[in-house]
């Protein structure tokens, strides 16, 4: 995971969890891989599993809170994104190229 091999990290952690569903370190490692790949919901679920196994783990509680905050911020930013309005020239070109413009164009003049 330190070498940013998140795919391998996810696979290894998931395999470790299959072998021992109570292995909290595997859940923590998988959560950090999910976090690094921006899969916040999965990371939160795994951090919660670690806390269920280790209720007094302050570091994991802090990671969970931080990840939840990052996810809320990301969702907020996505919600307020405004699609940039096309310029008048771009709108005209799209009408012409999409076949919505049926009137013949006048010949071009050299200026």
BAKOLKE-498280 format. One record per residue (C-alpha): residue number from 1; residue in one letter; z, x, y. Coordinates in nm, 4 decimals, always signed. Layout:
  num  residu         z         x         y
  NUM       A         Z         X         Y
...
end
This chain:
  num  residu         z         x         y
    1       X   +0.0000   +0.0000   +0.0000
    2       X   +0.0703   +0.2904   +0.2345
    3       X   -0.2905   +0.4042   +0.1950
    4       X   -0.4066   +0.0599   +0.3072
    5       X   -0.5288   -0.0326   -0.0394
    6       X   -0.4138   -0.3908   +0.0090
    7       X   -0.6315   -0.5333   -0.2679
    8       X   -0.4724   -0.3013   -0.5213
    9       X   -0.1304   -0.3643   -0.3713
   10       X   -0.1721   -0.7401   -0.4069
   11       X   -0.2938   -0.7042   -0.7628
   12       X   -0.0154   -0.4648   -0.8641
   13       X   +0.2570   -0.6744   -0.7020
   14       X   +0.1248   -0.9949   -0.8589
   15       X   +0.1175   -0.8269   -1.1988
   16       X   +0.4755   -0.7045   -1.1531
   17       X   +0.5816   -1.0594   -1.0616
   18       X   +0.4162   -1.1919   -1.3791
   19       X   +0.6151   -0.9408   -1.5820
   20       X   +0.9416   -1.0147   -1.3991
   21       X   +0.9503   -1.3241   -1.1757
   22       X   +1.2857   -1.2095   -1.0336
   23       X   +1.1611   -0.8689   -0.9151
   24       X   +1.2209   -0.9099   -0.5423
   25       X   +1.0625   -0.5765   -0.4494
   26       X   +0.7277   -0.6970   -0.5889
   27       X   +0.7460   -1.0123   -0.3758
   28       X   +0.8282   -0.7996   -0.0721
   29       X   +0.5371   -0.5643   -0.1338
   30       X   +0.2987   -0.8513   -0.1910
   31       X   +0.4232   -1.0181   +0.1279
   32       X   +0.3535   -0.7022   +0.3276
   33       X   +0.0021   -0.6855   +0.1784
   34       X   -0.0567   -1.0476   +0.2761
   35       X   +0.0754   -0.9722   +0.6227
   36       X   -0.1594   -0.6755   +0.6639
   37       X   -0.4550   -0.8904   +0.5595
   38       X   -0.3539   -1.1673   +0.8042
   39       X   -0.2625   -1.4147   +0.5282
   40       X   +0.0496   -1.5322   +0.7056
   41       X   +0.1286   -1.8413   +0.4968
   42       X   +0.1248   -1.6429   +0.1729
   43       X   +0.3348   -1.3671   +0.3321
   44       X   +0.5913   -1.6210   +0.4509
   45       X   +0.6094   -1.7785   +0.1043
   46       X   +0.6771   -1.4389   -0.0546
   47       X   +0.9333   -1.3394   +0.2097
   48       X   +1.1109   -1.6704   +0.1401
   49       X   +1.1098   -1.5913   -0.2326
   50       X   +1.2697   -1.2532   -0.1603
   51       X   +1.5381   -1.4274   +0.0457
   52       X   +1.5995   -1.6732   -0.2372
   53       X   +1.6611   -1.3751   -0.4647
   54       X   +1.8469   -1.1696   -0.1997
   55       X   +2.0014   -1.4131   +0.0512
   56       X   +2.1825   -1.1381   +0.2451
   57       X   +1.8772   -0.9176   +0.3029
   58       X   +1.8662   -0.8942   +0.6835
   59       X   +1.5481   -0.6844   +0.6877
   60       X   +1.3520   -0.9483   +0.4986
   61       X   +1.4953   -1.2261   +0.7159
   62       X   +1.3749   -1.0324   +1.0210
   63       X   +1.0293   -0.9837   +0.8619
   64       X   +1.0121   -1.3548   +0.7830
   65       X   +1.0996   -1.4517   +1.1402
   66       X   +0.8536   -1.2002   +1.2819
   67       X   +0.5730   -1.3170   +1.0524
   68       X   +0.6375   -1.6819   +1.1386
   69       X   +0.6191   -1.5936   +1.5074
   70       X   +0.2918   -1.4040   +1.4585
   71       X   +0.1462   -1.6982   +1.2652
   72       X   +0.2464   -1.9472   +1.5362
   73       X   +0.0925   -1.7244   +1.8036
   74       X   -0.2287   -1.6891   +1.6027
   75       X   -0.2505   -2.0657   +1.5474
   76       X   -0.1855   -2.1294   +1.9174
   77       X   -0.4574   -1.8854   +2.0235
   78       X   -0.7009   -2.0478   +1.7826
   79       X   -0.6086   -2.3931   +1.9138
   80       X   -0.6735   -2.3048   +2.2782
   81       X   -0.9971   -2.1189   +2.2191
   82       X   -1.2692   -2.2698   +2.4279
   83       X   -1.6230   -2.2283   +2.3241
   84       X   -1.8045   -2.0492   +2.6021
   85       X   -2.0521   -2.2787   +2.7715
   86       X   -2.4119   -2.1675   +2.7486
   87       X   -2.5961   -2.0755   +3.0658
   88       X   -2.8676   -2.3134   +3.1920
   89       X   -3.1360   -2.0689   +3.0784
   90       X   -2.9855   -2.0516   +2.7290
   91       X   -2.9650   -2.4320   +2.7111
   92       X   -3.3324   -2.4628   +2.8112
   93       X   -3.4368   -2.2021   +2.5578
   94       X   -3.2413   -2.3750   +2.2826
   95       X   -3.4074   -2.7081   +2.3649
   96       X   -3.7500   -2.5459   +2.3495
   97       X   -3.6859   -2.3482   +2.0309
   98       X   -3.5152   -2.6344   +1.8482
   99       X   -3.8167   -2.8572   +1.8984
  100       X   -3.6398   -3.1101   +2.1201
  101       X   -3.8783   -3.0421   +2.4079
  102       X   -4.1978   -3.2383   +2.3494
  103       X   -4.3688   -3.2150   +2.6884
  104       X   -4.6313   -2.9384   +2.7062
  105       X   -4.5306   -2.6438   +2.9192
  106       X   -4.7391   -2.5664   +3.2296
  107       X   -4.9285   -2.2368   +3.2247
  108       X   -4.7323   -1.9377   +3.3470
  109       X   -4.8146   -1.8071   +3.6947
  110       X   -4.8041   -1.4460   +3.7936
  111       X   -4.5938   -1.3902   +4.1001
end
